[in-house]
Structures are given as C-alpha cells and as structure tokens.
Amino acid sequence: MAPLATNAPDYLGFGYAVLLALGGLAGAARKGSIVSLLMGVVSGAIAAHGAKRVSQDKHDVYVSLGITTLLTLVMGYRFSRRWKFMPAGLVCVLSAAMSVYYTLVSSGRVSLERTPL
C-alpha cells in the first residue's frame, strides 16, 4: 500500500518531542544528571523522528507508538515506586495520552489536517 501523504505536520508529536528533550535538559541543569540529559534528548529525538514519519504517512505510527508506550511503562513504574508526580508521573500521563492519540490517528478517527472553524 502506498503511503498516504498527509502534507500536515504532526504538531502534537513534535511538541511532545520538544518537551521530552527539554525535560532531559532540565534534569541535567537542576540535578546534574547526565542520564536525564541523555535519555531526554534520545527519547525526544526518537519521538521527533516518529512525528516526522507520521507527518509523511498517517498510518506509519510504529516508531511514535513504540516510544510513547515504552515511556508510559517505564515512567509509570518509576512513579509507582516513588509517588512523586514530577517528572515520572507527568511523563507517564503525557506518554499515555500520546499513545491514545497515535492509535486514533492510525485508525483515522483523528485527522492531522487542519479543518476550518
């Protein structure tokens, strides 16, 4: 099946990627955590790559769905162990929401195209 060109950027996906990268930078700045820096930037880069793929073909959600699901599970586990909402709980909730979003985009229930008001 040929890719369905949407010609519409996945703004939500790119915004999510930026938030992940900025979170890694914030963790490094506040706590001096190199692991936070690396994981935030790497997961942000993977999310941005996934958003680029979704922008080109709305059914190509595998990279995006993979990183959002992985972050939901990992950060959900971290949140359940410490019960501190920042940053694990926030990333878990955002990632779960993005997983639902990508599932809906892939199924065609949510469009990336802008609709006039």
C-alpha positions in Angstrom: 0.0 0.0 0.0 1.4 3.4 -1.0 1.9 5.9 1.8 -0.9 8.3 2.4 0.7 11.7 2.1 -0.9 14.0 4.7 1.2 17.1 4.0 0.2 18.1 7.5 2.9 18.2 10.2 2.3 16.2 13.4 2.4 19.3 15.6 1.4 17.4 18.7 4.1 14.8 18.1 6.8 17.5 17.5 5.7 19.3 20.7 5.9 16.1 22.7 9.4 15.5 21.4 10.5 19.0 22.4 9.0 18.5 25.9 11.0 15.3 26.3 14.2 16.9 25.2 13.6 20.0 27.4 12.8 17.7 30.3 16.2 16.0 29.9 17.9 19.4 29.8 16.1 20.5 32.9 17.0 17.3 34.8 20.7 17.9 33.8 20.5 21.6 34.8 18.8 21.0 38.2 20.3 17.8 39.4 23.4 17.5 37.3 22.1 14.2 35.9 23.8 13.1 32.7 21.4 10.1 32.5 18.4 12.5 32.4 20.1 14.6 29.7 20.9 11.6 27.6 17.5 9.8 28.0 15.5 13.0 27.5 17.4 14.0 24.3 17.5 10.5 22.9 13.8 9.9 23.6 13.0 13.3 22.2 14.9 12.6 19.0 13.1 9.3 18.6 9.8 10.9 19.2 10.7 13.7 16.6 11.6 11.0 14.1 8.3 9.3 14.7 6.4 12.6 14.3 8.2 13.2 11.0 7.2 9.7 9.8 3.5 10.3 10.9 3.6 13.6 9.1 4.5 11.8 5.9 2.1 8.8 6.3 -0.6 8.9 9.0 -0.5 5.1 9.2 3.2 4.9 10.0 2.8 5.3 13.7 5.0 2.4 14.8 8.0 4.5 16.0 5.8 7.0 17.7 3.6 4.4 19.3 6.7 2.4 20.4 8.4 5.3 22.2 5.2 6.6 23.8 4.3 3.1 25.1 7.8 2.4 26.3 7.9 5.7 28.2 4.4 5.1 29.6 5.5 1.8 31.1 8.9 2.9 32.3 7.8 6.2 33.8 4.6 4.6 35.2 6.8 2.1 37.0 9.0 4.8 38.4 6.0 6.9 39.5 4.5 3.8 41.3 7.8 3.3 43.2 8.3 6.9 44.4 4.8 8.5 44.2 6.4 11.8 43.0 4.5 13.3 40.1 7.5 15.2 38.7 8.9 14.1 36.4 7.8 10.4 36.2 4.1 10.9 36.7 3.9 13.8 34.2 5.9 11.9 31.5 3.7 8.8 32.1 0.5 10.8 31.7 1.7 12.7 28.6 3.0 9.5 27.0 -0.2 7.6 27.7 -2.2 10.4 26.1 0.2 10.4 23.1 -0.2 6.6 22.7 -4.0 7.1 22.5 -3.5 9.9 20.1 -1.4 7.8 17.7 -3.8 4.9 17.9 -6.6 7.3 16.9 -4.5 8.9 14.1 -3.7 5.5 12.7 -7.3 4.4 12.8 -8.4 7.6 11.0 -10.5 8.9 13.9 -8.3 11.9 14.3 -7.0 13.9 11.3 -3.8 15.7 11.1 -5.3 18.0 8.5 -6.5 21.4 9.7 -10.2 22.0 9.4 -11.7 25.4 9.0 -13.6 26.7 12.0 
